[in-house]
Amino acid sequence: MSSADPKEYLARREIPQMFEGLLNGLMCYRPDDPVDYLENCLQKVRELGGSEKVKWDTFVGPDKRNLPPLNGGQARRSFFRNVLPESCNFPYRRYDRLPPIHQFSIESDTDLSETAELIEEYEVFDPSRPHPKIILVIGGPGSGKGTQSLKIAERYGFEYISVGELLRKKIHSTSSNRKWSLIAKIITTGELAPQETTITEIKQKLMQIPDSEGIVIDGFPRDVAQALSFEDQICTPDLVVFLACANHKLKERLLKRAEQQGRPDDNLKAIQRRLMNFKQNAVPLVNYFQEKGLIITFDADRDEEDVFYDISLAVDNKLFPAKEPAAGPSELDLSLILDAGEGAESPAETDEQSEDIALRFGDDYLREEIKKVKIALMLGGPASGKGTQCERLTQKYNLTYLSMADLLHNHLGTPSERSKLLRDLVQHGSPVPEDIILEILRDAVVSSLGGSRGFLLDGFPCEVLQAQELERRLCAPSLVLYLDCSADTMTTRLVQRSHMTHRNEVTTENIKRRLQIFYQGIEPVTTYYHSRAQLCKINAEKSPDEVFLQLCKSLDSIF
């Protein structure tokens, strides 16, 4: 193991920063039992999420946080010299042979001046003047943040700051510096640069442009901790632009950029790591800004000019209300997100796409969009003509046909944990729980949100509880179609069908039992929807063309 290995480990884990926080706490409170105190502090470190989350004042009470750090604001390289001065007479001098702790810090051995290290002691903007308008542009790697940020800055005469470019320039100009050499390795592997280092670089840049009317910051923050640090040390942004882009699109763009530009952080391993980091951090970050009413989401899968047009409308409305208001894109049209006309996805692709959209817009947003979709239910007994009529209606009204039986059958062949559970239930003859059915149905709806005018659902619900859960967890149907057909007619049709398909196991007794089960379940369901004025009974005894005309009259009212 080289001597650099332990240094790199301690630096990446922010161990010296954690010790700084612990020592600050000890010196503030001087507990009688320091070991017990440190054990409690370390437990807090675990609850916070690790040593990377510890700051100098983490273990300092609110009553003392208005004081500067106990190191007197000096450079971090001198912190441990202040805490453990050289005059201390250690009983065991063998420890002197160990390298000083400060050498392990990613913040040490830097060519930054004492003034630069003290930057966090000062406010970035003059408190006596309004600070410039701040727009943060965030999104996955390859979502077009740089392109859109430059366009915003040019349109409104704002300054542009690329956080990634700041770090890359610093790395290039201080390539012999151990701190920045380590940061270069971290970035090249797809990890995030240390938070405090990044904030310091942003603050230094901002202090160079104090008179700017507005500033667009590209690529920051990447997680909630960075967002909190930005607000604590700089200011609350005026607007956060989130560029939502499908995961596979991001990967394609990054690989293409790697070929064209040769950026060191665009290698395949780093791309996968960056996408994983983004996936883990995106939803909490978006939700955080949503709660503060600062963020607007844009579909970045489209042409960059279309995206910029929508962003311009939002900036005009949010930051320049004196202008004529325009309809902003906060209500995204999900038909623009997914390509219409694509082939049917596999259940595994459907699950991934559902998760991808949830990441891009947040679960709350997705739930609201699902509530808006139009779903027509097709109810009817075996051989009532549902399959034939659903196929014709799907074509006429450009609907997405969802057969619950087909969805469950297709899902059995996927390698997911859910399908494994489903196979076990089927093999043991157990009914499929409503939770699983509704999860599969929800994923199917999400994957087709942009591909049709609405949905035609066949084979669900089969009982009142399922109807209630459908409305609670997905959406209320816009219309419920019931193909009303007598038991005699359905029996005749089933017998004829069995002769045509040579299915000798289909007997009159089997048909009778099947219809009995159907009627027991369907009657409460039709009564339920009738009481809610959603049911439309169709006489299914007539010819297929006559039945189709009746169905069209009903569907014309909603599509």
C-alpha positions in Angstrom: 0.0 0.0 0.0 1.5 3.4 -1.0 1.6 6.3 1.4 -1.0 8.1 -0.7 -3.6 5.4 -0.1 -4.5 6.3 3.5 -4.3 10.0 2.7 -6.7 9.6 -0.1 -9.0 7.5 2.0 -9.1 10.0 4.9 -9.6 12.9 2.5 -12.4 11.3 0.6 -14.2 10.4 3.8 -13.7 13.9 5.3 -12.2 12.4 8.4 -10.2 15.5 9.4 -13.3 17.6 9.0 -15.1 15.3 11.3 -12.3 15.5 13.9 -12.4 19.2 13.6 -16.1 19.2 14.5 -15.6 16.8 17.4 -12.8 18.9 18.9 -14.9 22.0 18.5 -17.6 20.3 20.5 -15.1 19.2 23.2 -13.6 22.6 23.6 -17.0 24.3 23.8 -18.5 22.0 26.4 -15.5 20.4 28.1 -17.5 17.4 29.3 -16.5 15.5 32.4 -16.6 12.3 30.5 -15.1 13.1 27.0 -15.3 9.4 25.9 -19.1 9.3 26.6 -19.5 12.6 24.8 -17.5 11.5 21.8 -19.6 8.2 21.6 -22.8 10.3 21.5 -21.3 12.6 18.8 -20.2 9.6 16.7 -23.8 8.2 16.9 -25.0 11.6 15.6 -22.5 11.3 12.7 -24.1 8.0 11.8 -27.6 9.5 11.9 -26.5 12.4 9.7 -25.2 10.0 7.1 -21.5 9.8 7.6 -18.4 12.0 8.3 -19.0 13.9 5.0 -22.0 15.6 6.6 -20.1 16.9 9.6 -19.2 20.6 9.7 -17.2 22.6 12.2 -20.3 23.6 14.2 -22.2 20.2 14.0 -21.6 19.5 17.7 -21.8 23.2 18.8 -25.1 24.3 20.3 -27.3 27.0 18.7 -26.3 29.4 21.4 -22.7 29.3 20.2 -23.1 29.1 16.5 -22.9 32.8 16.1 -19.3 32.6 17.1 -16.6 31.9 14.5 -15.0 28.5 14.3 -12.7 27.8 17.3 -9.7 27.8 15.0 -10.1 31.5 14.8 -10.8 31.4 11.1 -7.3 30.4 10.3 -6.4 28.1 7.4 -7.3 24.5 8.1 -3.6 23.5 7.7 -3.0 25.2 11.1 -6.0 23.9 12.9 -4.5 20.9 14.5 -1.3 22.9 15.4 -3.6 25.3 17.4 -5.4 22.4 19.1 -2.2 20.4 19.8 0.7 22.9 20.0 4.2 21.7 19.6 5.0 22.7 23.2 2.8 19.8 24.4 5.0 17.3 26.1 3.8 13.9 24.9 4.9 11.0 27.0 5.5 8.8 24.0 7.6 10.5 21.4 7.1 7.7 18.9 3.9 9.5 17.7 6.1 12.3 16.4 7.2 9.9 13.6 3.6 9.9 12.2 2.8 12.5 9.5 0.8 15.5 10.8 -2.9 14.9 10.6 -3.4 18.0 8.5 -1.5 16.5 5.6 -4.4 14.0 5.1 -6.9 16.7 4.6 -8.1 17.4 1.1 -8.3 21.0 2.2 -4.6 21.2 3.1 -1.4 21.6 0.9 -3.3 24.1 -1.2 -1.8 27.1 -2.9 -4.8 29.2 -1.8 -3.9 32.3 0.2 -4.9 32.9 3.8 -7.5 35.3 2.5 -9.0 32.7 0.2 -9.3 30.2 3.1 -11.1 32.9 5.2 -13.7 33.5 2.5 -16.4 31.6 4.5 -16.1 34.3 7.2 -17.6 36.9 5.0 -20.9 37.5 3.2 -20.7 37.2 -0.5 -23.2 40.0 -1.3 -23.4 43.4 0.3 -26.2 43.1 2.9 -27.2 46.8 2.4 -28.0 46.2 -1.3 -30.4 43.7 -3.0 -28.4 40.7 -4.2 -28.4 39.8 -7.9 -31.1 37.5 -9.2 -29.9 33.9 -8.8 -31.0 31.1 -11.2 -29.8 27.6 -10.5 -29.9 25.2 -13.4 -29.9 21.5 -12.3 -30.5 18.2 -14.0 -28.8 14.9 -14.8 -25.4 14.8 -16.5 -26.0 15.4 -20.2 -29.4 17.0 -19.8 -28.3 20.3 -21.4 -27.6 22.4 -18.4 -24.7 24.2 -19.9 -26.5 25.0 -23.2 -29.6 26.3 -21.5 -27.7 28.2 -18.8 -25.7 30.1 -21.5 -28.9 30.9 -23.4 -30.5 32.2 -20.2 -27.5 34.4 -19.3 -27.3 35.8 -22.9 -31.0 36.6 -23.1 -31.2 38.4 -19.7 -27.7 39.9 -19.6 -26.8 37.7 -16.6 -23.4 36.4 -15.6 -22.8 32.7 -16.2 -21.0 30.3 -13.8 -20.4 26.7 -14.7 -19.5 24.9 -11.5 -18.0 22.0 -13.4 -15.9 24.4 -15.5 -14.7 26.2 -12.3 -13.4 22.9 -10.9 -11.9 21.7 -14.1 -10.0 25.0 -14.6 -8.8 24.9 -11.0 -7.6 21.3 -11.5 -5.7 22.3 -14.7 -4.1 25.4 -13.2 -3.0 23.6 -10.0 -2.2 20.2 -11.4 0.8 19.8 -9.1 -1.2 20.6 -6.0 -2.1 17.4 -4.0 -5.5 18.6 -3.0 -6.6 19.3 -6.6 -4.9 16.2 -7.9 -7.1 14.2 -5.5 -10.2 16.2 -6.5 -9.4 15.4 -10.2 -9.3 11.7 -9.4 -12.6 12.0 -7.5 -14.3 13.7 -10.4 -12.9 11.3 -13.0 -14.5 8.4 -11.1 -17.9 10.1 -11.3 -18.1 11.2 -7.6 -19.0 14.6 -6.4 -16.3 17.1 -5.6 -16.1 17.9 -1.8 -18.9 20.2 -0.9 -17.0 22.9 1.0 -14.4 23.1 -1.8 -17.1 23.6 -4.4 -18.9 26.2 -2.3 -15.7 28.1 -1.8 -15.0 28.2 -5.5 -18.5 29.5 -6.2 -18.2 32.2 -3.5 -14.8 33.4 -4.9 -16.3 33.7 -8.4 -19.4 35.5 -7.1 -17.3 38.0 -5.2 -15.6 38.9 -8.5 -18.9 40.0 -10.0 -20.7 41.9 -7.2 -22.5 44.3 -9.5 -24.2 41.8 -11.7 -27.9 42.1 -12.3 -28.3 38.4 -12.3 -26.3 35.2 -12.2 -27.0 31.8 -13.7 -25.3 28.9 -11.9 -25.0 25.7 -13.9 -24.6 22.3 -12.2 -25.1 23.2 -8.5 -26.5 21.9 -6.2 -26.3 18.2 -6.7 -28.0 17.1 -3.5 -30.0 18.5 -0.6 -26.9 19.0 1.6 -25.3 21.2 -1.1 -28.6 23.1 -1.4 -28.7 23.8 2.3 -25.0 24.9 2.2 -25.7 27.2 -0.7 -28.6 28.9 1.1 -26.6 29.1 4.4 -23.4 30.5 2.9 -24.6 32.5 -0.1 -28.4 33.1 -0.5 -31.7 31.6 -1.4 -32.0 31.3 -5.2 -34.8 33.2 -7.0 -35.5 30.3 -9.4 -34.4 26.7 -9.8 -34.6 25.2 -13.4 -34.8 21.4 -13.4 -34.1 19.8 -16.8 -35.8 16.4 -16.7 -34.4 13.9 -19.2 -34.8 10.2 -19.5 -32.0 8.1 -18.2 -31.2 6.4 -21.5 -31.1 9.8 -23.2 -28.6 11.0 -20.7 -26.3 8.0 -21.3 -26.5 8.4 -25.0 -25.6 12.1 -24.8 -22.7 11.6 -22.5 -21.2 8.9 -24.6 -21.6 11.1 -27.7 -20.0 14.0 -25.8 -17.1 11.7 -24.7 -16.4 11.0 -28.4 -16.5 14.7 -29.4 -14.9 16.4 -26.4 -12.9 13.8 -24.6 -13.7 15.0 -21.1 -12.1 12.8 -18.5 -15.3 12.5 -16.5 -17.2 11.2 -19.5 -15.6 7.7 -19.4 -18.1 4.8 -19.2 -17.4 3.9 -15.6 -17.7 7.6 -14.5 -20.9 8.0 -16.5 -22.5 5.0 -14.8 -21.5 6.4 -11.4 -22.6 9.9 -12.2 -26.0 8.6 -13.3 -26.4 6.5 -10.2 -25.5 9.5 -8.0 -28.0 11.6 -9.9 -30.7 9.0 -9.5 -30.2 8.8 -5.8 -30.1 12.5 -5.2 -32.6 13.9 -7.8 -35.9 13.2 -6.1 -35.0 14.5 -2.6 -33.4 17.6 -4.2 -36.4 18.3 -6.4 -38.9 17.8 -3.6 -36.8 20.1 -1.4 -37.1 23.0 -3.9 -40.8 22.1 -4.6 -41.6 22.6 -0.9 -40.0 26.0 -1.1 -41.9 26.9 -4.3 -38.7 27.6 -6.2 -38.4 25.0 -8.8 -39.9 24.6 -12.3 -39.4 21.4 -14.3 -38.9 21.2 -18.0 -38.9 18.3 -20.4 -35.3 18.3 -21.7 -35.7 15.4 -24.2 -36.9 17.9 -26.8 -35.1 20.2 -29.1 -33.0 22.7 -27.2 -34.8 25.7 -28.7 -38.2 24.4 -27.6 -36.8 23.8 -24.1 -35.3 27.3 -24.0 -38.6 28.9 -25.2 -40.4 27.3 -22.2 -37.7 28.4 -19.8 -37.9 32.0 -21.1 -41.6 32.1 -20.4 -41.0 30.8 -16.9 -38.2 33.3 -16.1 -40.3 36.2 -17.5 -43.2 35.2 -15.2 -41.2 34.4 -12.1 -38.5 37.1 -12.2 -40.0 39.9 -14.3 -43.7 40.0 -13.4 -44.1 43.4 -14.8 -44.0 41.8 -18.3 -47.1 40.5 -19.9 -47.8 37.1 -18.1 -47.5 34.0 -20.2 -48.5 30.5 -19.6 -45.6 28.9 -17.9 -44.5 25.3 -18.3 -45.1 24.2 -14.7 -47.9 22.1 -16.0 -45.9 19.8 -18.3 -47.6 18.0 -21.1 -46.5 14.5 -20.6 -47.3 13.7 -24.3 -44.0 15.5 -25.0 -42.0 13.3 -22.8 -42.5 9.9 -24.3 -42.3 9.1 -28.0 -45.7 8.2 -29.4 -45.8 5.3 -31.9 -43.0 3.2 -30.2 -43.5 -0.5 -30.0 -44.9 -2.0 -26.8 -42.4 -2.1 -24.0 -41.7 -5.2 -21.9 -42.9 -5.2 -18.3 -39.3 -4.6 -17.2 -39.0 -1.6 -19.5 -42.3 -0.3 -18.1 -41.1 -0.6 -14.5 -37.9 1.3 -15.4 -39.8 4.0 -17.3 -42.2 4.5 -14.5 -39.3 4.9 -12.1 -37.6 7.2 -14.5 -40.5 9.6 -14.8 -41.0 9.6 -11.0 -37.4 10.6 -10.7 -37.7 13.3 -13.3 -40.8 15.0 -11.9 -41.3 13.7 -8.4 -43.9 11.3 -7.0 -46.3 14.0 -6.2 -46.3 15.5 -9.7 -46.7 12.0 -11.2 -49.7 11.2 -9.0 -51.3 14.5 -10.1 -50.7 13.7 -13.8 -52.2 10.2 -13.5 -55.3 11.7 -11.8 -55.9 13.7 -15.0 -55.9 10.8 -17.4 -59.1 9.5 -19.0 -59.8 5.8 -18.4 -62.8 4.0 -19.7 -63.5 0.6 -18.1 -64.9 -2.3 -20.2 -66.9 -4.8 -18.1 -68.6 -7.9 -19.4 -68.8 -11.6 -19.0 -66.9 -14.3 -21.0 -67.9 -14.2 -24.7 -69.8 -10.9 -24.3 -67.7 -9.5 -27.1 -65.2 -7.4 -25.0 -62.1 -8.3 -27.0 -63.6 -7.5 -30.4 -65.1 -4.2 -29.2 -61.9 -3.1 -27.3 -59.8 -3.6 -30.4 -62.1 -1.5 -32.6 -62.5 1.3 -30.0 -58.8 1.4 -29.5 -58.2 2.1 -33.2 -61.0 4.6 -33.6 -60.2 6.8 -30.6 -56.4 6.3 -30.4 -56.7 4.7 -27.0 -54.2 2.5 -25.1 -55.8 -0.9 -24.5 -54.9 -2.4 -21.2 -56.0 -6.0 -20.7 -55.4 -7.0 -17.0 -55.1 -10.6 -18.0 -52.4 -9.8 -20.6 -50.5 -7.5 -18.2 -50.3 -10.2 -15.5 -49.4 -12.9 -18.0 -46.6 -10.7 -19.5 -45.3 -9.8 -16.1 -44.8 -13.5 -15.2 -41.8 -13.7 -17.6 -39.8 -10.8 -16.1 -36.9 -11.3 -13.7 -38.2 -8.8 -11.1 -39.0 -9.6 -7.4 -42.6 -8.7 -8.1 -42.9 -11.2 -10.9 -41.3 -13.9 -8.8 -43.9 -13.4 -6.1 -46.6 -13.4 -8.8 -45.4 -16.7 -10.1 -45.5 -18.2 -6.7 -49.1 -17.1 -6.2 -50.2 -18.5 -9.5 -48.5 -21.8 -8.9 -50.2 -22.2 -5.5 -53.6 -21.1 -6.9 -53.7 -18.0 -4.7 -55.5 -14.8 -5.8 -53.2 -11.9 -6.8 -53.4 -9.1 -4.2 -54.8 -5.8 -5.2 -51.5 -4.1 -4.4 -49.6 -6.0 -7.0 -52.4 -5.6 -9.6 -52.6 -1.9 -9.1 -48.7 -1.5 -9.2 -48.6 -3.3 -12.5 -51.5 -1.3 -13.8 -50.0 2.0 -12.6 -46.7 1.2 -14.4 -48.5 0.4 -17.6 -50.4 3.7 -17.4 -47.2 5.7 -16.7 -45.3 4.1 -19.6 -48.0 5.2 -22.0 -49.0 8.6 -20.7 -47.8 10.4 -23.8 -48.8 7.9 -26.4 -52.6 8.1 -26.6 -55.6 10.2 -25.7 -56.7 7.8 -23.0 -57.0 4.2 -21.8 -59.4 1.4 -22.2 -59.1 -1.1 -19.3 -60.5 -4.6 -19.7 -60.8 -7.1 -16.9 -60.5 -4.9 -13.9 -62.1 -4.2 -11.4 -63.8 -7.5 -10.5 -65.2 -6.4 -7.2 -66.2 -3.3 -5.3 -63.1 -3.2 -3.2 -60.9 -3.2 -6.3 -63.0 -0.4 -7.8 -62.5 1.7 -4.7 -58.7 1.0 -4.6 -58.5 1.9 -8.3 -59.9 5.3 -7.7 -57.9 5.9 -4.5 -54.5 4.8 -5.8 -54.8 5.5 -9.5 -57.7 7.6 -10.8 -61.5 7.5 -11.1 -62.8 6.2 -14.4 -64.3 8.7 -16.8 -66.8 6.1 -18.0 -67.7 2.5 -17.2 -69.0 0.4 -20.1 -70.9 -2.8 -19.3 -71.7 -5.2 -22.1 -74.9 -6.6 -20.8 -75.4 -10.2 -22.2 -77.6 -13.0 -20.9 -76.2 -16.2 -19.5 -77.8 -18.2 -22.3 -76.2 -16.1 -25.0 -72.8 -16.3 -23.4 -73.1 -20.0 -22.9 -74.0 -20.6 -26.6 -71.1 -18.4 -27.7 -68.6 -20.2 -25.4 -69.8 -23.6 -26.6 -69.4 -22.5 -30.2 -65.9 -21.2 -29.5 -64.9 -24.4 -27.8 -65.9 -26.4 -30.9 -63.9 -24.1 -33.2 -60.8 -24.3 -31.1 -61.3 -28.0 -30.3 -61.2 -27.5 -26.6 -63.1 -30.5 -25.4 -62.5 -29.7 -21.7 -65.0 -26.8 -21.9 -68.2 -28.3 -20.8 -71.6 -26.8 -20.1 -71.0 -27.5 -16.4 -67.7 -25.6 -16.5 -69.3 -22.7 -18.3 -72.2 -22.5 -15.8 -69.7 -22.4 -12.9 -67.7 -19.7 -14.6 -70.7 -17.5 -15.3 -71.9 -18.0 -11.7 -68.6 -16.6 -10.4 -68.8 -13.7 -12.9 -72.3 -12.6 -11.8 -71.5 -12.8 -8.1 -68.6 -10.4 -8.6 -70.0 -8.1 -11.3 -73.4 -7.2 -9.9 -72.0 -5.3 -6.9 -69.5 -3.5 -9.2 -72.2 -2.4 -11.7 -74.4 -1.3 -8.8 -71.5 0.7 -7.3 -70.8 2.5 -10.6 -74.5 3.1 -11.3 -74.8 4.9 -8.0 -72.0 7.2 -9.1 -73.6 7.9 -12.5 -70.6 6.4 -14.3 -72.2 3.3 -15.7 -73.3 2.9 -19.3 -75.1 -0.4 -20.1 -74.8 -1.7 -23.6 -77.0 -4.3 -25.1 -74.5 -6.9 -26.1 -77.1 -9.3 -27.5 -77.1 -7.4 -30.8 -74.7 -7.7 -33.8 -71.0 -6.6 -33.3 -71.6 -3.5 -35.5 -74.7 -2.5 -33.6 -72.9 -2.9 -30.3 -70.0 -0.9 -31.6 -72.2 2.0 -32.6 -73.7 2.1 -29.1 -70.3 2.1 -27.5 -69.1 5.0 -29.8 -72.1 7.1 -28.7 -71.0 6.7 -25.1 -67.3 7.3 -25.7 -68.0 10.4 -27.9 -68.9 12.2 -24.7 -65.4 11.9 -23.2 -63.0 11.6 -26.1 
